[in-house]
Amino acid sequence: MTENVVWHRHSVSEQQRRALKGHEPSVLWFTGLSGSGKSTLANALERRLAQMGVHTYLLDGDNVRHGLNRDLGFSDTDRVENIRRIGEVAKLFADAGTLVLTAFISPFRADRALVEQLLPQGQFLEIFVDTPLAECERRDPKGLYQKARTGEIRHFTGIDSDYEPPLAPALRLDTKAQSIEECVEAMVTLLKQRQVL
């Protein structure tokens, strides 16, 4: 399909875009069950980074399904395509020199690995929001677990669809044991250690 498509080289280089931003680009990939706290943590971190003058953009699972991915459902095949598209968008933002935060369940290791392969080495930081299923169900902020348990929703991650936790995340956060502030501090520390900031 791309045989007659030629890559157009930009006049402004990736290095020039980085210099304008004043920090390194990176993709922080928040993964975890629904209700684990991915969006909450990504929002809190983005707020902190904005205060620090860091250029960011937050891609949230629900928000993206209102536009770019509104044609996708929640079958395994659609989930794979959802993450593929997000990976490509995150890659473009990172190429622009932005620090990208993505909050997606992204249940399959292979899909997360595919996104990591799209990016230069070291730009993909997997953040595992490791909140137990029982706690996510207790929170159930959108009422989705209740619907999944009664059969109103099918292919729901953690109930009738698998979630494959990261084997070696850049950072593991437990929102049951750690406060939002503690999680944000851990993430800022990680970004400094990785010389993103």
C-alpha positions in Angstrom: 0.0 0.0 0.0 3.0 2.3 0.5 4.8 1.5 -2.8 4.0 4.8 -4.4 4.5 6.8 -1.2 7.8 8.5 -0.6 9.0 9.8 2.8 9.3 13.6 2.7 12.3 14.9 4.7 11.7 17.9 6.9 13.8 21.0 6.8 13.7 21.3 10.6 15.6 18.4 12.2 14.6 16.4 15.2 17.6 17.8 17.0 16.4 21.4 16.3 13.0 20.6 17.7 14.6 19.2 20.8 16.7 22.3 21.3 13.6 24.5 21.0 11.8 22.4 23.7 14.8 22.3 26.1 14.3 18.7 27.2 14.4 15.2 25.6 11.4 13.7 24.0 10.0 10.6 25.6 6.8 8.4 25.7 5.5 7.5 29.1 3.2 4.6 28.5 0.8 4.1 31.4 -0.7 0.6 31.4 -3.0 -1.1 33.9 -6.5 -2.2 34.4 -9.5 0.0 34.1 -9.9 2.0 37.3 -6.2 1.5 38.2 -5.5 5.2 38.1 -3.7 5.6 34.8 -5.5 8.8 33.7 -5.4 10.3 37.2 -1.7 9.8 37.4 -1.0 11.0 33.9 -3.0 14.2 34.5 -1.2 14.8 37.8 2.2 14.3 36.2 1.3 16.5 33.2 0.3 19.3 35.6 3.6 19.0 37.4 5.6 19.0 34.2 3.7 22.1 32.9 4.7 23.9 36.1 8.3 22.9 35.2 8.0 24.3 31.7 8.1 20.9 30.0 6.3 20.5 26.7 3.8 17.6 27.0 0.8 16.1 25.5 -1.5 13.5 27.1 -3.2 10.9 25.0 -6.1 9.3 27.0 -7.8 6.1 26.0 -11.4 7.3 26.3 -10.6 10.7 24.6 -8.9 9.0 21.6 -11.9 6.7 21.1 -14.1 9.8 20.6 -12.1 10.8 17.5 -9.2 9.0 15.9 -10.3 5.5 17.1 -14.1 5.9 17.2 -14.5 3.2 14.6 -12.9 0.6 16.8 -14.6 -1.7 19.3 -13.1 -3.8 22.1 -12.4 -7.1 20.5 -8.8 -8.3 20.7 -8.3 -7.3 17.0 -9.6 -3.8 17.6 -7.5 -3.4 20.8 -4.4 -4.3 18.8 -5.3 -1.7 16.1 -6.2 0.9 18.8 -2.7 0.6 20.3 -1.0 0.5 16.9 -2.6 3.9 16.0 -1.7 5.4 19.3 1.8 4.2 19.0 2.1 6.0 15.7 0.6 9.2 17.1 2.9 9.1 20.1 5.9 8.6 17.7 4.9 11.8 15.8 4.6 13.8 19.1 8.0 12.5 20.3 9.5 13.4 16.9 8.3 16.9 17.5 10.3 16.9 20.7 7.3 16.5 23.1 7.1 14.4 26.2 4.1 12.2 25.5 1.9 10.6 28.2 -0.4 7.9 27.1 -3.0 6.3 29.4 -4.3 3.1 27.8 -5.2 -0.3 29.3 -3.1 -1.8 26.4 -3.6 -5.3 27.8 -1.1 -7.2 25.5 2.6 -7.2 26.0 3.2 -7.7 22.2 1.3 -4.5 21.4 3.3 -2.5 24.0 6.5 -4.0 22.6 5.5 -2.9 19.1 5.1 0.7 20.2 8.5 0.5 21.9 10.1 -0.7 18.7 8.6 2.4 16.8 10.7 4.7 19.0 14.4 5.4 19.3 16.0 3.3 22.1 15.3 4.7 25.5 12.3 6.9 24.5 9.7 4.4 25.6 9.1 4.3 29.4 6.5 1.8 30.5 4.7 2.8 33.7 2.8 -0.1 35.2 -0.1 1.1 37.3 -0.3 -2.1 39.3 -3.6 -1.8 41.2 -5.2 -5.1 42.1 -8.3 -6.1 40.2 -10.4 -6.2 43.5 -9.4 -2.5 44.2 -10.2 -1.5 40.6 -13.6 -3.2 40.9 -14.2 -1.5 44.2 -13.5 1.9 42.7 -15.4 1.2 39.4 -15.4 4.9 38.5 -17.4 4.4 35.3 -19.5 1.5 36.4 -17.9 -0.8 33.8 -17.0 -3.7 36.1 -20.5 -4.0 37.2 -21.7 -4.1 33.6 -19.0 -6.6 32.7 -20.0 -8.9 35.6 -23.7 -8.8 34.6 -22.8 -9.5 30.9 -23.8 -6.1 29.6 -20.2 -5.5 28.4 -18.2 -8.2 26.7 -14.4 -8.4 26.2 -13.7 -6.4 29.3 -10.1 -6.6 30.5 -9.6 -8.4 33.7 -13.1 -10.1 33.5 -13.5 -12.0 30.3 -10.4 -10.6 28.4 -6.8 -11.1 29.5 -4.4 -8.4 30.8 -0.7 -9.2 30.5 1.3 -7.2 33.1 4.6 -5.8 32.1 7.6 -8.0 32.9 10.1 -5.2 33.4 8.4 -1.8 33.5 10.5 1.3 33.9 8.4 2.1 36.9 5.7 0.2 38.9 3.2 2.2 40.8 0.5 0.9 43.3 -2.2 3.5 43.7 -3.7 1.5 46.6 -0.5 1.9 48.6 1.0 5.2 47.2 -0.6 8.6 47.1 -0.9 10.6 43.9 1.8 12.9 45.1 4.2 10.0 45.8 3.5 8.6 42.4 4.2 11.9 40.7 7.5 12.3 42.7 8.5 8.8 41.6 7.8 9.6 37.9 9.7 12.9 38.0 12.6 11.1 39.6 12.5 8.5 36.8 12.5 11.2 34.2 15.5 12.9 35.8 17.4 9.6 36.1 16.8 8.8 32.4 18.0 12.4 31.6 14.7 13.3 29.9 14.5 16.4 32.2 
